Amino acid sequence: MNPYEKKNIKPYAFQWMRVGEIRPGGWMRAQMQHDLEDGFVGHLDELVPDLIVNDDIYGANRLTKAVRTKELGVVSQEKDWEAQFLWWNSETQSNWRDGLVRTTLLLDHPDYLPRVRAYIEKILATQDADGYLGIYAPDLRFNFEGENGELWAQASLFRVLLGYYEAVGDERVLESVRRAVDVTMRAYPQNRSKPFTVKNDYAGVCHGLVFTDVLDRLYQLTGQARYLDYALWLYQEYSENLLSADDIQYKNLIDPSYRFKAHGAHTLRAFAISVDSCLCFRKSIA
C-alpha cells in the first residue's frame, strides 16, 4: 500500500474554531493580562532588542550571500558553525509575535492593539511584487545546498498573519499569505523538486516541515484541496530524504521497535504539528 496515495477527501467531522471565537475569562484572563503588561509576552523586544528590533530579518535585513554573521543571542566563538543559523532570529521574532498578537487580540487590549496593527502593516509592506514573504534576498531565495530556514521562517510568520486574520477578518492579510504560499509552491513544484535534499541539514531544514501547519490551516479557511495535496507531498519528501531529524519520518513512525533519538524539541514540534496534520489528512481519504 502506498501511504501517500490520495483518493477521495472526506469532509471534516468537526470544524476548527477561529481565533477570538472563545475569549478568556477569570484567572486565565488575569494571567494573560499580567503576562502581556508585566511579562516577556509584551516586552521581549525591550529585553532583547538586538534580536527583535534591530534585525529586520523579514525586511531591510534579509539574508544574502554576503551576510556572514548576525547577533543570535548565543555565546559562542564558533562563527563558522553559527553561520548556518543566520535564520534563527526569524524563529525568535515570529514565535514571540504569534503569542503577542494572539494574546492582544484575545484580550482586546487597548494599549497593545495599535502595536499589533502597526506590526501587521509593516510585515505586509515587506511583501515583494511577486508575493514573496520571507527572510532571503533574491540571490539566496529557494536556492540552497545546505542548512537554511526558508520554509521554517515562512511558517512561523504565516501563523502570526493567519491568527490575526482569523480574529480581525482583514481579507488583505489572508490574501497576502495565500500569495506568499503560492510563490513557495511554484518555487518548489510538487513532484518536481527536492526542498529537503540538502547537505549538512539541521534545525532550519527539519523545522521546515512545519510549513504543513500553514497549508492545513489554509485548506480549512479556503476549502482548496491543493494545499492539502502539497502538505502530503512535503511530508513524503521529508520522509524519503536522509535528514538529521528523522524521528518523524513515516518509516520510523510505523515501526513499533523504533525509539526517538533526536533533539526532543524538534521531534515534538514536528510530530505535534506537521505529522499530525498529514496523518489526519491520510485518515480523511478512503
C-alpha positions as CSV (number, residue, x, y, z in Angstrom):
1,M,0.0,0.0,0.0
2,N,1.2,3.5,-0.9
3,P,0.8,5.6,2.2
4,Y,1.0,8.8,0.2
5,E,-1.7,7.8,-2.3
6,K,-4.5,10.3,-2.5
7,K,-8.0,9.1,-3.0
8,N,-11.3,10.8,-2.0
9,I,-11.2,13.5,0.6
10,K,-13.8,13.2,3.2
11,P,-15.2,16.3,4.9
12,Y,-14.1,17.1,8.4
13,A,-16.3,15.7,11.1
14,F,-15.8,18.9,13.1
15,Q,-14.9,22.4,12.1
16,W,-12.0,24.3,13.6
17,M,-12.9,27.4,15.6
18,R,-11.2,30.7,14.7
19,V,-9.1,32.8,17.0
20,G,-11.3,35.0,19.0
21,E,-14.4,32.8,19.0
22,I,-13.7,31.8,22.6
23,R,-12.4,34.5,24.9
24,P,-10.5,34.0,28.2
25,G,-12.1,34.9,31.5
26,G,-11.5,34.7,35.2
27,W,-8.0,33.6,36.3
28,M,-6.9,32.9,32.8
29,R,-7.7,36.4,31.6
30,A,-5.9,37.9,34.6
31,Q,-2.8,35.7,33.9
32,M,-2.7,36.6,30.2
33,Q,-3.1,40.3,31.1
34,H,-0.3,40.1,33.6
35,D,2.0,38.3,31.1
36,L,1.2,40.9,28.5
37,E,1.6,44.0,30.6
38,D,4.3,42.9,33.0
39,G,5.9,39.8,31.5
40,F,8.0,39.0,28.4
41,V,4.9,38.4,26.3
42,G,4.6,42.1,25.9
43,H,8.2,43.1,26.4
44,L,10.6,40.7,24.8
45,D,11.5,43.4,22.2
46,E,12.7,45.5,25.1
47,L,14.7,42.7,26.7
48,V,16.5,41.6,23.6
49,P,16.3,44.4,21.1
50,D,19.2,43.1,19.0
51,L,17.1,40.0,18.2
52,I,13.7,41.6,17.8
53,V,14.0,45.2,16.9
54,N,17.5,45.8,15.3
55,D,17.4,42.8,12.9
56,D,14.6,43.5,10.3
57,I,15.2,40.0,9.0
58,Y,11.9,39.9,7.0
59,G,12.6,43.3,5.5
60,A,15.6,45.5,5.2
61,N,17.9,42.9,6.8
62,R,17.0,39.9,4.6
63,L,19.8,37.4,4.3
64,T,22.1,37.5,1.3
65,K,25.2,35.5,0.3
66,A,27.3,38.4,1.6
67,V,26.0,38.0,5.2
68,R,28.4,36.0,7.3
69,T,27.4,36.9,10.9
70,K,24.4,38.1,12.9
71,E,23.6,38.6,16.6
72,L,21.7,35.5,17.6
73,G,21.6,35.7,21.4
74,V,24.1,32.9,21.9
75,V,27.5,32.9,23.5
76,S,30.0,31.2,21.1
77,Q,33.2,31.9,19.2
78,E,32.5,29.3,16.5
79,K,31.5,31.7,13.8
80,D,31.7,29.1,11.0
81,W,29.2,26.9,13.0
82,E,26.9,29.9,13.7
83,A,26.7,30.9,10.0
84,Q,24.2,28.1,9.2
85,F,21.9,29.5,11.8
86,L,21.6,33.1,10.4
87,W,17.8,32.4,10.0
88,W,17.5,32.0,13.8
89,N,16.1,35.4,14.5
90,S,13.1,34.7,12.3
91,E,12.1,32.0,14.7
92,T,12.7,34.2,17.7
93,Q,10.7,37.1,16.3
94,S,7.8,35.2,14.8
95,N,7.2,32.8,17.6
96,W,7.1,35.7,20.0
97,R,4.9,37.8,17.8
98,D,2.5,35.0,17.5
99,G,2.0,35.0,21.2
100,L,1.9,38.8,21.4
101,V,-0.6,39.1,18.6
102,R,-3.0,36.4,19.8
103,T,-2.8,37.5,23.4
104,T,-3.5,41.1,22.5
105,L,-6.5,40.2,20.3
106,L,-8.0,37.7,22.8
107,L,-7.8,40.4,25.5
108,D,-8.8,43.2,23.1
109,H,-6.1,45.2,24.9
110,P,-6.4,48.9,24.0
111,D,-2.7,49.6,24.7
112,Y,-1.3,46.8,22.6
113,L,-3.8,46.8,19.7
114,P,-2.1,49.7,17.9
115,R,1.3,48.0,18.2
116,V,-0.1,44.8,16.7
117,R,-1.8,46.6,13.8
118,A,1.4,48.5,13.1
119,Y,3.4,45.3,13.1
120,I,1.0,43.6,10.6
121,E,1.1,46.6,8.3
122,K,4.9,46.6,8.5
123,I,5.1,42.9,7.5
124,L,2.6,43.4,4.7
125,A,4.8,46.2,3.4
126,T,7.7,43.8,3.1
127,Q,5.9,41.6,0.5
128,D,7.6,41.6,-2.9
129,A,5.7,42.3,-6.1
130,D,5.6,38.6,-6.9
131,G,4.1,37.8,-3.5
132,Y,7.3,36.6,-1.7
133,L,7.3,37.0,2.1
134,G,10.4,35.7,3.9
135,I,13.9,36.2,5.1
136,Y,16.0,35.7,1.9
137,A,17.1,38.2,-0.8
138,P,16.8,37.0,-4.4
139,D,20.4,35.8,-4.5
140,L,19.6,33.1,-1.9
141,R,15.9,32.5,-2.1
142,F,14.9,28.9,-2.9
143,N,18.5,28.2,-3.9
144,F,20.1,26.2,-1.1
145,E,22.6,23.3,-1.0
146,G,22.7,23.1,2.8
147,E,21.1,24.3,6.1
148,N,18.5,27.0,5.6
149,G,15.4,28.5,7.2
150,E,13.3,29.2,4.2
151,L,10.2,27.1,4.9
152,W,10.5,27.5,8.7
153,A,10.8,31.3,8.6
154,Q,7.7,31.4,6.4
155,A,5.7,29.0,8.5
156,S,6.4,30.9,11.8
157,L,5.5,34.2,10.2
158,F,2.4,33.0,8.3
159,R,0.9,31.5,11.5
160,V,1.1,35.0,13.0
161,L,-0.7,36.5,10.0
162,L,-3.4,33.8,9.9
163,G,-4.1,34.2,13.6
164,Y,-4.6,38.0,13.0
165,Y,-6.8,37.3,10.0
166,E,-9.0,34.9,11.9
167,A,-9.6,37.3,14.8
168,V,-9.9,40.5,12.8
169,G,-11.2,39.4,9.4
170,D,-8.9,41.5,7.3
171,E,-9.0,39.9,3.9
172,R,-5.8,41.7,2.9
173,V,-3.9,39.5,5.3
174,L,-5.3,36.2,4.2
175,E,-4.6,37.2,0.6
176,S,-1.1,38.1,1.5
177,V,-0.5,34.7,3.0
178,R,-2.1,32.9,0.0
179,R,0.1,34.9,-2.5
180,A,3.2,34.1,-0.5
181,V,2.4,30.4,-0.2
182,D,1.7,30.2,-3.9
183,V,5.2,31.7,-4.6
184,T,6.7,28.9,-2.5
185,M,4.6,26.2,-4.1
186,R,5.8,27.4,-7.5
187,A,9.4,27.6,-6.4
188,Y,9.3,24.1,-5.1
189,P,6.9,22.5,-7.6
190,Q,5.1,19.4,-6.3
191,N,6.6,16.1,-7.5
192,R,9.3,18.1,-9.5
193,S,11.6,19.5,-6.8
194,K,13.5,18.4,-3.7
195,P,13.2,21.0,-0.9
196,F,14.7,18.7,1.7
197,T,17.6,17.3,-0.4
198,V,20.4,19.3,1.1
199,K,23.8,18.7,2.8
200,N,24.5,19.4,6.5
201,D,20.9,20.0,7.3
202,Y,19.8,20.7,10.9
203,A,17.1,22.7,12.6
204,G,16.1,25.1,9.9
205,V,15.6,22.5,7.2
206,C,13.9,20.0,9.5
207,H,11.6,22.6,11.1
208,G,10.6,23.4,7.5
209,L,8.1,20.6,7.6
210,V,6.0,22.8,9.9
211,F,5.0,24.6,6.7
212,T,2.3,21.9,6.6
213,D,0.7,23.6,9.5
214,V,0.1,26.7,7.4
215,L,-1.1,24.6,4.4
216,D,-3.6,22.7,6.6
217,R,-5.0,25.9,8.0
218,L,-5.3,27.5,4.6
219,Y,-7.3,24.4,3.5
220,Q,-9.6,24.9,6.5
221,L,-10.0,28.6,5.7
222,T,-10.4,28.4,1.9
223,G,-11.5,24.8,1.1
224,Q,-8.8,24.5,-1.6
225,A,-7.6,20.9,-1.5
226,R,-4.4,21.8,-3.3
227,Y,-2.9,22.9,0.0
228,L,-3.5,19.5,1.5
229,D,-2.0,17.9,-1.6
230,Y,1.1,19.9,-1.2
231,A,1.3,19.2,2.6
232,L,1.2,15.5,1.9
233,W,3.8,15.8,-0.7
234,L,6.1,17.7,1.6
235,Y,5.8,15.0,4.2
236,Q,6.6,12.4,1.6
237,E,9.7,14.3,0.6
238,Y,10.7,14.7,4.2
239,S,10.3,11.0,4.8
240,E,12.3,9.9,1.8
241,N,15.4,12.0,2.5
242,L,18.4,11.4,4.6
243,L,17.9,14.0,7.4
244,S,19.4,14.6,10.8
245,A,16.0,14.7,12.4
246,D,14.4,11.5,11.2
247,D,12.3,10.5,14.2
248,I,9.1,11.6,12.4
249,Q,9.7,10.1,9.1
250,Y,7.0,7.7,8.0
251,K,9.1,4.5,8.1
252,N,10.0,5.3,11.8
253,L,6.6,6.2,12.9
254,I,5.1,2.9,11.8
255,D,8.0,0.9,13.3
256,P,6.9,-0.3,16.8
257,S,10.5,-1.0,17.7
258,Y,11.8,2.4,16.8
259,R,12.9,4.7,19.7
260,F,13.1,8.5,19.3
261,K,16.7,9.7,19.4
262,A,16.8,13.2,18.0
263,H,16.5,16.5,19.9
264,G,13.2,16.2,21.8
265,A,12.0,19.8,21.0
266,H,12.5,19.2,17.3
267,T,10.7,15.8,17.3
268,L,7.8,17.1,19.4
269,R,7.4,20.3,17.4
270,A,7.2,18.5,14.1
271,F,5.2,15.5,15.4
272,A,2.6,17.6,17.1
273,I,2.0,19.9,14.2
274,S,3.3,18.6,10.9
275,V,2.8,14.9,11.2
276,D,-0.5,15.3,13.0
277,S,-1.8,17.4,10.1
278,C,-0.5,14.9,7.5
279,L,-1.7,11.8,9.2
280,C,-5.2,13.4,9.8
281,F,-5.3,14.1,6.1
282,R,-4.3,10.5,5.4
283,K,-7.2,9.3,7.6
284,S,-9.6,11.6,5.8
285,I,-9.1,9.8,2.5
286,A,-10.5,6.4,1.6
